[in-house]
Amino acid sequence: MIRTLLCLALLGPAAPACADEFSAMLGYLTQSRMDGDAFTGASGAIAINLAAGDLNQQANLRAIAVGARGTAGVDARQSRSRDMATAPDSATAVIAGNALAGASGIASINQASGAGNAAFNAVSLVLAQQGIRETDDDGSLSAAFASAGQQHGFEHGGATGGRRVASVESTALQGFEGVLQLNQVAGSGNDTGNTLAMSIQAGP
């Protein structure tokens, strides 16, 4: 309220800029932010879903198999139809601070700001005994299949002239070791995904 009163009290050349700032404050704003020391030094399987807005879909899926003839598969399908929502005037998705600094393992992050976005991370791993593998095709031992395909009432990318920011600041993720999957979206009607399939032959 104090800021609003100061803006209204301004006169002269600064008044139009202040009016624009006041109008922006009244708009539909969405902000997703990971900051501070979030997940600093974490280890193992890390799954993070962050969303600001309406009708966003997110999933982090893992399948792991260990054995002579182990198989692992992931099949993720996201769908939605006939849903409508207002695209935000300003959408920001930011990873900042020391988030995930020094972390290790498998980190899967879905971060969205906006409306009608779909995102997934899929990982499938197989650890087979040495000499047991029957094929050189990793896909037959370990497979990850996923789709973010959907039906929605949004234009893809949400390019409606509003402010859109998706960023990772330089201080975040420093020293991370392992597998990092990141879907970061600011807008509306975006479909994003990451898949990782690995077959590892164990030592004696």
C-alpha positions as CSV (number, residue, x, y, z in Angstrom):
1,M,0.0,0.0,0.0
2,I,2.8,2.4,0.8
3,R,4.4,1.8,-2.6
4,T,1.0,2.4,-4.3
5,L,0.5,5.8,-2.5
6,L,4.0,6.9,-3.5
7,C,3.4,6.1,-7.1
8,L,0.1,8.0,-7.1
9,A,1.9,11.0,-5.5
10,L,4.5,11.2,-8.3
11,L,4.2,14.0,-10.8
12,G,6.1,14.9,-14.0
13,P,8.0,12.6,-16.4
14,A,8.1,9.7,-13.9
15,A,4.4,9.4,-13.7
16,P,3.8,7.2,-16.9
17,A,6.4,4.7,-15.8
18,C,5.0,4.5,-12.3
19,A,1.5,4.0,-13.8
20,D,2.8,1.1,-15.8
21,E,4.3,-0.5,-12.7
22,F,1.1,-0.1,-10.9
23,S,-0.8,-1.7,-13.7
24,A,1.6,-4.7,-13.6
25,M,0.9,-5.1,-9.9
26,L,-2.8,-5.6,-10.7
27,G,-2.1,-8.3,-13.3
28,Y,-2.2,-12.0,-13.0
29,L,1.3,-13.0,-11.9
30,T,2.7,-16.5,-11.4
31,Q,6.1,-17.2,-9.9
32,S,7.9,-20.4,-9.2
33,R,11.2,-20.1,-7.4
34,M,13.7,-22.4,-5.8
35,D,16.2,-20.5,-3.7
36,G,18.3,-20.4,-0.6
37,D,19.9,-23.7,0.5
38,A,17.2,-25.9,-0.9
39,F,18.5,-29.5,-1.4
40,T,22.1,-28.3,-0.8
41,G,24.2,-31.4,-0.3
42,A,21.3,-33.8,-0.9
43,S,22.1,-37.2,-2.3
44,G,20.3,-40.2,-3.8
45,A,17.1,-40.0,-5.8
46,I,15.8,-36.4,-5.7
47,A,12.5,-35.6,-7.3
48,I,11.1,-32.1,-7.4
49,N,7.9,-30.7,-8.9
50,L,7.2,-27.0,-8.6
51,A,4.3,-25.2,-10.3
52,A,2.6,-21.8,-10.2
53,G,-0.5,-21.2,-12.1
54,D,-3.4,-23.4,-13.3
55,L,-3.7,-26.9,-14.9
56,N,0.0,-27.8,-14.9
57,Q,0.8,-31.5,-15.0
58,Q,4.2,-32.9,-13.7
59,A,5.7,-36.3,-13.1
60,N,9.0,-37.8,-12.0
61,L,9.2,-41.6,-12.6
62,R,12.0,-44.1,-11.9
63,A,12.3,-47.9,-12.6
64,I,15.3,-49.8,-11.4
65,A,15.9,-53.6,-11.8
66,V,18.8,-55.7,-10.6
67,G,19.3,-59.3,-11.7
68,A,20.6,-61.8,-14.3
69,R,17.8,-61.0,-16.7
70,G,16.3,-57.9,-15.1
71,T,14.2,-55.5,-17.2
72,A,12.9,-52.0,-16.3
73,G,10.5,-49.8,-18.1
74,V,8.6,-46.6,-17.6
75,D,5.4,-45.7,-19.5
76,A,4.0,-42.2,-18.6
77,R,1.1,-40.6,-20.4
78,Q,-0.4,-37.3,-19.4
79,S,-3.7,-36.1,-20.9
80,R,-6.2,-33.4,-20.3
81,S,-9.1,-32.1,-22.4
82,R,-11.5,-29.2,-22.5
83,D,-9.8,-27.3,-19.6
84,M,-9.5,-23.6,-20.0
85,A,-7.6,-21.1,-17.9
86,T,-6.3,-17.5,-18.2
87,A,-2.7,-17.2,-19.2
88,P,-0.8,-15.1,-16.7
89,D,0.4,-11.6,-17.6
90,S,3.8,-12.4,-16.1
91,A,5.3,-15.8,-15.5
92,T,8.7,-16.5,-14.0
93,A,10.5,-19.8,-13.1
94,V,13.8,-19.3,-11.4
95,I,16.4,-21.6,-9.6
96,A,18.7,-19.4,-7.6
97,G,20.8,-19.2,-4.4
98,N,22.6,-22.4,-3.5
99,A,19.9,-24.7,-4.6
100,L,21.2,-28.3,-5.2
101,A,24.8,-27.1,-4.7
102,G,27.0,-30.0,-3.9
103,A,24.2,-32.5,-4.4
104,S,24.7,-35.8,-6.0
105,G,22.7,-38.8,-7.4
106,I,19.7,-38.6,-9.8
107,A,18.0,-35.2,-9.6
108,S,14.8,-34.7,-11.6
109,I,13.2,-31.3,-11.6
110,N,10.0,-30.0,-13.2
111,Q,9.4,-26.3,-12.7
112,A,6.6,-24.4,-14.4
113,S,5.0,-21.0,-14.2
114,G,1.9,-20.4,-16.3
115,A,-1.0,-22.5,-17.3
116,G,-1.6,-25.8,-19.1
117,N,2.0,-27.0,-19.1
118,A,2.9,-30.7,-19.0
119,A,6.4,-32.0,-18.0
120,F,7.9,-35.4,-17.1
121,N,11.2,-36.9,-16.2
122,A,11.6,-40.7,-16.7
123,V,14.6,-42.9,-15.7
124,S,14.9,-46.6,-16.2
125,L,18.1,-48.5,-15.1
126,V,19.1,-52.1,-15.3
127,L,22.0,-53.6,-13.4
128,A,22.8,-57.0,-15.0
129,Q,25.4,-59.6,-13.9
130,Q,28.6,-59.8,-15.9
131,G,28.4,-62.2,-18.8
132,I,24.6,-62.6,-18.6
133,R,23.6,-59.9,-21.1
134,E,21.9,-61.5,-24.1
135,T,21.9,-58.5,-26.3
136,D,23.9,-55.4,-27.1
137,D,20.7,-53.3,-27.5
138,D,20.3,-51.3,-24.4
139,G,16.8,-50.5,-25.4
140,S,15.7,-54.1,-25.0
141,L,17.1,-54.3,-21.5
142,S,16.0,-50.9,-20.2
143,A,13.5,-48.6,-21.8
144,A,11.8,-45.3,-20.9
145,F,8.8,-44.3,-22.8
146,A,6.8,-41.2,-22.0
147,S,4.6,-38.6,-23.6
148,A,3.5,-35.2,-22.5
149,G,1.0,-35.0,-25.4
150,Q,-2.3,-33.4,-24.5
151,Q,-5.3,-31.5,-25.7
152,H,-5.7,-28.0,-24.2
153,G,-7.2,-24.6,-24.9
154,F,-3.8,-22.8,-25.0
155,E,-1.5,-21.7,-27.8
156,H,1.7,-23.6,-27.6
157,G,4.4,-21.5,-25.9
158,G,1.9,-19.0,-24.5
159,A,3.4,-16.1,-26.6
160,T,0.8,-13.6,-25.7
161,G,3.1,-10.6,-25.2
162,G,3.4,-10.9,-21.4
163,R,6.6,-11.2,-19.5
164,R,8.2,-14.7,-19.5
165,V,11.4,-15.6,-17.6
166,A,12.9,-19.0,-17.1
167,S,16.4,-19.0,-15.6
168,V,19.0,-20.8,-13.5
169,E,21.3,-18.4,-11.7
170,S,25.1,-19.1,-11.7
171,T,25.2,-19.9,-8.0
172,A,22.7,-22.7,-8.3
173,L,23.6,-26.4,-9.0
174,Q,27.3,-25.7,-8.4
175,G,29.3,-28.9,-7.7
176,F,26.4,-31.2,-8.6
177,E,27.5,-34.7,-9.5
178,G,25.4,-37.3,-11.2
179,V,22.3,-37.2,-13.5
180,L,20.4,-34.0,-13.7
181,Q,17.1,-33.7,-15.5
182,L,15.5,-30.2,-15.7
183,N,12.3,-29.1,-17.4
184,Q,11.8,-25.3,-16.8
185,V,8.9,-23.5,-18.4
186,A,7.5,-20.0,-18.2
187,G,4.4,-19.7,-20.4
188,S,1.4,-21.7,-21.3
189,G,0.6,-24.8,-23.3
190,N,4.2,-26.2,-23.3
191,D,5.0,-29.9,-23.4
192,T,8.5,-30.9,-22.2
193,G,10.2,-34.2,-21.2
194,N,13.4,-35.9,-20.4
195,T,14.1,-39.7,-20.6
196,L,17.1,-41.7,-19.6
197,A,17.5,-45.4,-20.2
198,M,20.7,-47.3,-19.1
199,S,21.8,-50.9,-18.9
200,I,24.9,-51.4,-16.7
201,Q,26.9,-54.6,-16.6
202,A,28.0,-55.3,-13.0
203,G,31.6,-56.3,-12.2
204,P,32.6,-59.7,-10.9
